[in-house]
Amino acid sequence: MFREIFINLYLMFFSFFFKMFKAFPQTQKIIFCVSFIENTSFIQKEIKKASKNTPLVFITFNDSCYDYFIHNHQKGDIVLLCKPKKIVYFLLSIYHLATAKSIVVDNYYAFLSVTNFKKSVKILQIWHAVGAIKKFGLEDPSILTRSKKAVERFKKVYAKFHYVIVGSDKMKDIFIKSFNIPPSHFINTGIPRTDIFFSKNTNLEIQKELYSLYPKLQGKKVILYAPTFRNNSINNFTLPLDLKLMRNKLKDEYIFILKLHPLISASNHDKNRNDDFILDLSTYPKLNDLLFITDILITDYSSIPFEFSFFKKQMIFYPFDLEEYQQERGFWEPYSSLVPGPIVQSTEEIIQHILEKESHASERKLSTFHLDWNKYSHGKSGKTVANLLLNWLKE
């Protein structure tokens, strides 16, 4: 109840100033509403290659995105942190949204439900994941517990998406159900954040940088543990792995990278966790970079397997709370048939699958998984989306 009251007050404030700023003329600029770095950063790079003078405005919603773009934008571009407590940035964000012609969003943003844009404005949803295991949007089971007003707000937000980019037909079908928008709203551009996997030079550069930053990675095979963020984990997190056992069994050949959600890491992680076997990179900004040095991925319901499948390497799935999570969030397909690797329920099983290398998923299953979810991603997605946005400015 208190959450809804806060949201309604926020939206009333947002709507009031949006209507006021809408009286100002539109300008030739592209607005990015950013909660996740990767997709936007690749589109940004391609826009600047094609049109250096096109002004970009990055409206960020968390500190990590703000920090990244404040250090990686070009002269003439604007970077704002859209938080009510940052009142000047907050009002400037509303102003730029109200006077924009092209807007790119990468998440659900409640303010879209109260923004009545001019008819010439186009909004592109680029989302923040290549594929999906767990349900979201209008298919999220938790929607049954939300108020009628909240559900109507969700629908108003999704209705604002003029176009949605996709990397596969499977993801298109998921978006159609999640956002309740017609097939004609989708563009098969592929996903910009996957462009990085097609550049051998970038591959080598990232590896070199990571080995330079973390010398103990060299000469070791890398196990990356990247679990899904859980809402109840921020103040009550326990790592579901026996790291002592893993260290004893694997330390000679492997090194273990921990990539938790930054919120969990900042408030709960053991400051003394790092040693010769364990490297906590939870605050490292780009998860995709870590995939270039990873030999084995361990995860649960995350979307990262869709990207790691580009490497055709071993994945182990550790859904230690499978029944509870399935009931709470729901899956698009039966979990066992969707994931391209063995499913385990203990640290002992993880170690067994790592040591018995022949036990990982078949090459055929992994290839099928990759093709199903990355059908339209061929290394030029960022350029395709950039050209689309630049053409919109000319209309």
Sequence and secondary structure as in RCSB ss.txt:
>XXXX:A:sequence
MFREIFINLYLMFFSFFFKMFKAFPQTQKIIFCVSFIENTSFIQKEIKKASKNTPLVFITFNDSCYDYFIHNHQK
GDIVLLCKPKKIVYFLLSIYHLATAKSIVVDNYYAFLSVTNFKKSVKILQIWHAVGAIKKFGLEDPSILTRSKKA
VERFKKVYAKFHYVIVGSDKMKDIFIKSFNIPPSHFINTGIPRTDIFFSKNTNLEIQKELYSLYPKLQGKKVILY
APTFRNNSINNFTLPLDLKLMRNKLKDEYIFILKLHPLISASNHDKNRNDDFILDLSTYPKLNDLLFITDILITD
YSSIPFEFSFFKKQMIFYPFDLEEYQQERGFWEPYSSLVPGPIVQSTEEIIQHILEKESHASERKLSTFHLDWNK
YSHGKSGKTVANLLLNWLKE
>XXXX:A:secstr
 HHHHHHHHHHHHHHHHHHHHTTS   S EEEEES HHHHHHHHHHHHHH TTS EEEEESSHHHHHHHHHS  T
T EEEE  TTSHHHHHHHHHHHHT SEEEESS  GGGGG    TT EEEE  S S  SB  GGG GGGGGS HHH
HHHHHHHHHT SEEE S HHHHHHHHHHH   GGGEE    GGGGGGG HHHHHHHHHHHHHH GGGTTSEEEEE
     GGGSSS    S HHHHHHHHTTTEEEEE   HHHHHHHS TT  SSSEEE TT S HHHHHTT SEEEES
S SHHHHHGGGT EEEE  TTHHHHHHHT BSS HHHHSSS B SSHHHHHHHHHSGGGS  HHHHHHHHHHH T
T SS HHHHHHHHHHHHHH 
